[in-house]
């Protein structure tokens, strides 16, 4: 006796991915009255937002996306206010520490340069930032492939741009620091034009690298950033979000799409909103196949971006006049930030392992990774305090080893991709499939704001098409 085949479930819209972009799109689809389902491959909502308990003392820490601001990140700030979240300004006072390639540690003011510069290097730095600012300012976020000298710039890596266009020297060093911090990649791995586009989306060089007002790293959420996603999910129909339901196949016809899950049911729909990083497109079988321009996007690079969060009984570094911010060229800690929430007795420093130093650290066994972090942390702080306390908890997250993330924060193109037609294809619908996710955003690409803005845009496209 054979079982009858399971009939597909009929809905107007299938949303693939229950991160911020997919869930924000789902909210607008829900309000429009269309029927829908949200299919999520993992066992939780939130995508690359993930908040976990800090320690038995209380509070939570974010092992994923961590910051917003209240000026240019309007949608995230609006949601924070709507949900009643308590926002905390990033600590940006006190002395910071820098460890050079010889493991010598020096302290410097929080807003200063992490290494001393002579007059020539100062001049090089100002010139480099000025030239880079010009390139960013003249970039068109909607059509960066049509900008002045776009083809020529797109033929270069960001490292080559630093050497050939802005004079090399200290400017190239700073571009690599920026590439590591923002993208999790070495400047030699990133296309120059995509990097310029990324900085433009982040409202410029100054803001994308700033922890102050208007900056990318200005405000943290006491409740943890995954709560944005859980609250969005709670506003949807009961049962609309299907967890542990990876999409294996999307078959498209003139009438609509059939979305197959593994091992779950299939869904027949009029529209698909795909909130999946382009680097994960190969995990889905598309029929008909994706065009060459979309295929090219799947070869973009995802950065190496991981965190080790050291939780302490007390914020001892603050009392000693230090910001909790450290920087190092060789790693394994490339940079860190104070991520305390005093009202919850949560006192932590979040250490970032990014780009090549992070990849090398990742090859170690778990015990050795932890010891390498603690050894460097103790070595740096022991130069300025008599006793470096032991953490009461250590939390590690490697996004590259997450099978449904495979890296962070967002895919970035290499040279000669953005101007090849692939750049134009990033946001272009493909028949009944519409593409969202932070990498498709015109503003704050790679950030939570970009994810939400892309979700809003995609929902508008689908609602408008189905109203015709």
N, C-alpha and C positions, 0 to 999 in steps of 0.2 A: 504494500500500500504506500503510495507516494503522497507526500504533502502537497497541497495546492500552493502555487507560488504566491508570495505575499504581494498584495496590491500596493503600488506606490501611494504615498500620502500626498494629497493635493493641497498646495498653498499658493498664494500669490507670489511670495518672495522667500527665497532661502538666503540666509545670511551665514557666510562661512567665517567663523572666528568670533570668539566672545571676549576679545580684548576691548580696549576703549573705543576703537574705531567701529567695530562691528556692533557693539552694544549701543553706542550713540546713534548709529544709523537705525538700529532696531527701534529705539524710542520714537523716532519720527515716523517710521513705518507703522508702528503701533497706533500713534495718534491719528494717522491718515485713515484708519479703518481697514487697511489691507490685512489679509491673513499672512502669517509668517512663521518661520522657525529659525532658531539660531543654532548652528551646529559647531561644537567646540571639540577639538581633538583631545585636549587634556581633561583632567578631572576637576578643574576649577575655572572660574572666570578671571579675567585680568590681564592675560597676555604677559607682556614684560613689566607689568606692575605686580609686585608680590610683597606683601607685608607679613612679617613673622614676629612672634613674641621675642622681646629683647632678652629678658632674664626673669627669674622669679621676683625681682624687685618691681617689675611692672613695665608697661610701655611696649611699643612695637618699633621695629626698624624696617626700612625699605631695602630689600636686596635687589630691586629693579629700579625703575624710573623714580626719581627722588624729588624734583623741584618743579615749581611753577613761578610765575610772577603775576602781579596784579595790574599790569599796564598793557603790554602787548599780547599777553596770553589770556585773551578776554573770555573764551569759552570755558577754560579750566577754572579761572577765577570765579566765573558766574556759577559753575557747578559747586565749587567749594562753598560759596555763600548760600546757595540753595539747599545744600545738604547740611549746613551748619558746622562745617569742619573748622577746627582751630588751626590757623596758619602761623608758622613760626619763622621769623627772619633768620636767614643763615648767619651764623657767627662770622663776622668779618673784622675782628679787632684782635690786637695782640701780635706777638711775634710768631713767625712761621719758620720752618726749618728746611734747609736744602742740603742734600747729600750729593757730592760730585762723584765722578767716575773713579776717584781714588778713595772713596768712602770717607772723605772729610766732610764734616757737617758744620754748616754756618747758620746763624739766625738772621732774619731780615724782617722788616715791617710787612704786615699782611698785604698791603697794596703795592709793595715794591717788587723789584725784579729778584728772582731767587738766586741769581749769581751776579757778582760785581762786573760792571762794564766800564771800559776805559772810554775816553772821548770819541775815538774812532768807532767803537762798537755802538755807542749811543747814537751817533749819527747814522750808522748803518741801520739800526733798528727803526729809528724814526722814518728814514727813507723807505724801508721795506714796508712798514705799516701804511705809510702814505700811498705807495704804489698799489698795495693790495686793496686798500680802501677804495681807490679809483676803480679797480676791476670789479669789486663787489657792487659799488654804487651804480655802475652802468649796466649791470646784469638785469635782464628782464625775467622775473620769476616765472612768468607764464610761458615764455619762449626763449630760454637761455641759449638755445642752439642757433638763434638768429642774431645774437649780439655782435658787436664789433670784434673782429678777429676771433670769432668763436671757433672756427675750424682749427686755426693754428693753436689756440690755447688748449683746445680739446685733444690735441696730439701729444700734449705733455702730461707727465705726472705732476703732482703738487710739488714734489721735491725738485723736479726739473724746472718748474716755474720759478721756484726760489732761487735756483742757481742762475738761470738764463735771463729771467725778466726782472728780478728785484735784487740782483747783485750778490747773492750767496751770503757768506759770512753769518753773522748772528741772526739775520733775518730768516735764513733757512732753518737754523736751529729752532727758532720760535715757531715757525710754521709746522715743524715736526711735533713740537709740544702740543700745538693746537690740534693737529690731526689725531694724535694719540688720545687727547682728552675728549674731543668731540665725536670721533668716529671709531676709536679703538683700532686704528690702522696706522702704519707708518706712512709718512708723506710719499714715499716711493711706491706705495700700493694704490694710491688714490688718483683718479683723474683730476687734473687742475680745474677744468670747467665744472664738473660736479661738485668739487669742494667749494668753489666760488658760489655756486647756486645754493649749496647747503648753508653757507654763511649768510647769504642774502636772505634766505628764508628765516634765519634766526635774527633778523633785523640788524645785522652788521657785526664787524669784528669785536667792537667794544662790548656789546650786549651779550653776544654768544659766549664770551669768556668771563663774564662778570658775575660776582656773587652779590652785587648791590642792587638797588632799585633799578628796574628795567632789565636786569640781567637774567640769564637763563637759570642761574642757581640762587635765586633770591628767597623763595619761600618754600618751607617744608610743611607737610600735613601731619599734625599730631596723631590723627587717627590712622595714618598709613594710606598710601596712594591706591592700594588695591581696593579700598572701600569706595572709591569712585565707581569702579566696575560693579561691585556688589550692589551698590545703591541703584545704579542704572538697571541692572538685571531684575531687581525687586519691583521696578515699575512696569515690567512687561507682563504678559499673560502668564499665569501659572503653568509651568511645564513647557514654556516656549523655548527655553534654553536647554539643549540636549548636550550633556557632558560626556566625555570619553566616546565621542562619535566622530572620528576622523573621516573626512571626505576622501574617497578613493577615485571617483570618476565623475566628470561632468560632461554629459552628452547634450549637444545643442541641436535644435531643429528650427524651422521657421516659426513654429508655434510657441516654443519655449525651451526649457531645459529639464533634463532628468539628472538629479544629483544623487549619486550612490554613496552610501557610507559603509564602513567596514568595522564591525560586522552587522550593523544595524539596517534599517529599512532604506528604501529609495524615496526621494521626494520629487514630485512633478510640480514645476512652477513656471511662472511667466518670466521671472527675473531672478538673477543671482547677484548678490553683493558679496564680492570676494575680498575678505580682509585677511590676506595671507601675504607674508613677505615674498617678494618676487623670487628670492633664493629657494623658496619651498615649492614653487610651481611644479618642479619635476616630480613631486610626491603625488600629484594628481594627474590622472589620465584624462586629457581633453580630447573630445571628439566633436567636430574635427580638431586637428592639432592646432596649437597656438601658432600664429604667424611668426616669421623670423624676428620681427621687432620685439615681440613679447618674449620670445625664447632668449633673445640677447639679454634681456633684463634678468633672467634667471641665473646668468653668469656674473652678476654683480657680487661684490664682496661684502660679507658681514664681518664686523670688527670682532676682535677678541676683547671682551669686556666683562670682568668679574670683580666681585667684592669679597673682602674679608672684613667683617665688622667686629671690632674689639669693644666689648661692653665692660665697664668698670663700676666699682661700687660708688666712686665719687669722681667728679670732674677735676682731678688733681692738676691737669695742665692749665686749666683756667686760673687757678689760684697762683700758679707760677708765672702768669703773664703771657701764656702761649695760646695760639688760636686753635691748635689741633690740626692745622694744615701743614703737611710736609710735601716735599717734591724730590724726585730722584730720577736721574736719567737711566740708570741701569736696573732699577727694581730690586726685588719683586714688587714692592709698593712704589708705584709711579707717582701717585699723589693721594692725598687724603683730605677729609673734611670732618669737622666737629658735627655730629648728628644727635646731640643731646636733646632731651625733652625733660627739663627739670621738674615740671609739675607731675610727671609720672615716675620720678626718680630713675629716669633712663639716661645713663651717661655713656656715650659711645663715640668712638672715632671710626669712621668708615674708610677703609683702605681700598684703593682701586688698583687693579692689575690689568693693564691694557696693552694692546699692540704686541710687539715682539717680546718685551720683557715679560708680559703676561703669558704669552704662549710658552715661553721657556719654563716659567714657574709651573704652568699647568701640567708639564710632563712629569713632575715629581709625584710621589705617593702622597696621599692625603696627610699623613703624619708629618712628612718632610715639608709639604707646602706650609702647613701651620707653623712649623718650627722656623722656616725661612722668614716668614712674616714677623714673627716675634723677635727673631734675632736682629733683623734690620730695625724694627721699631725701637727695641731697647737700645741698640747702638746709637741711634740718632738722639733719642730723648735723654740718654744718660750723659750726654755732653752738656746738658743744661739743667738737669735736676739731679739731686742726690740719689733718689730712689724712684725707679719706675715700677709702679704696682703691677701685679698680675691681673689680667682680665678675669672677671667672674663668668664670662661666657664668650665664646668665639663662634661666629656664624659665617659660613662661606657659601657663596653661590657662583657657579661657573655656567654662564648662559650658553657657552659653546657646547657644553655637554648635555644640554637640554634638547631632546630630539625634535621638539616642535618649535624651537627657537634657533638653535645652531649658531648663535652669536648675537651681538647687540652693538649699538642700539638699532641701526637701520641699514638696509643694503645701500651700498655706494658703488657707482659705476667706475670702471677704470678708464683709461684714455680711449678716445675715438669711438665711444659708445653713445654719448649724449647727442652728438651731431649726426649720428648714423640713421636716425629715424626712431631709434629706441626711446630717446628722450621724449619725443612727441607721443609715443605709445603708452607712457607711464599711466596717464589718466584716461586714455581713450577706451570707451566701452568696446567690447567685442561681441557684436550681436546682442544677446540678452544678458551678457555678463558685464557687470560694472565693477570697477577696481577701486578699492579704498585702502586704508592703512596709512600710517604716518609717512611712508616714503612717497606717497602720491600727493602730499599736501603742498600747497603754494607757500604756506607760512609755517614756521617752526617744524620743518621737516625733521623727523627723527625724535621728536619730543611728544609728550602727551597732548599738548595743544594741537600739533599737527595731526595726530590720530583722530581727535575729536572733530577738527575742522573737515578732515577727509570724510568722516562718517556722515556729517551733515550734508556735504556736497553730494555724496553718492545717493543718499536717501532722496534728495531733491530730484536727481536725475531719474530715479526709478518711479517715484510718485508722478512726475510729469509725464513720463512715457506711458504709464498705465492709465493715465487720465485721458489720453487721446482716443 
